[in-house]
Amino acid sequence: MPPAVPVQTPPLTVRLSKLVLSIQFLWFVGHVTTALYYILYSRSSPTGGKNYSKAYYGTLLSYGIILYKSHGRPEFSRTYLQRILMDENTQYLFLSLIWVTSKPIFVTLIPFTTFSFFHTLNYTRTQLLPALFPPTSPSGHITTRLSPTLQSLVQNYQVPALSRVAFAEVWIIFPILIFSILTGNASIFTPVLYAQFLRFRYFVSPVTQAAFASLAVQCDRLAANERTPALAKKVYEKIREWVVNFGNAGQQQAAPAEPPAQ
């Protein structure tokens, strides 16, 4: 029986060229940019918007690429428009455009940075490490040792982190937007646009539904408290009624736009 032919590992330049020239690498660069400039912005002056904007440039790049990979080149057709609007990545892309064109609000970066962190870990494990340290090369032990660690981080922390992101989107970001109107840091239209985003998220995300349910329970409990003024109770009831009607209207509009199962 002839001896096994050893597997030839391509040179590093060939491996890196193949990696860097792929569109997925640009997607990775977008996520790294978001995470990096989030860190820089968090360590700089809150009024310095350059790092804030650069973080969102990363999100625009990464979400733009994933939409291109999922739906192809833009088409001027009703079917394409319905399909892409029902993609949650489109909603996050639109939201990024809102934030990058508005005054910096730090907490809005938290969801995007969380997504970028885990995407970066996954890409590093599945693409970057094998390209730099192929398992068949003398340095392959680096990939063999680091890959399980990165995979464990994702498996153990991604789901809890995404759940906290959903709660932050409902419990923290929206109230801060309302307050930002009073301080002049947000347009009066910004909470309206963000409410549209939350409505979409509610229909497609169980964790967002759980966040709204938890918020409703807490608010109902406060409204039922004997110490709560009658005027505050009436205002809350009106707001609650408006939120329910707002959500129901969105559900009726979204139903016909659902794409057929494939």
PyMOL commands that set and color helices and strands:
alter all, ss='L'
color gray80, all
select helices_A, chain A and resi 12-20+23-42+50-71+78-85+88-100+106-132+140-183+189-204+206-224+230-257
alter helices_A, ss='H'
color red, helices_A
deselect
rebuild
show_as cartoon
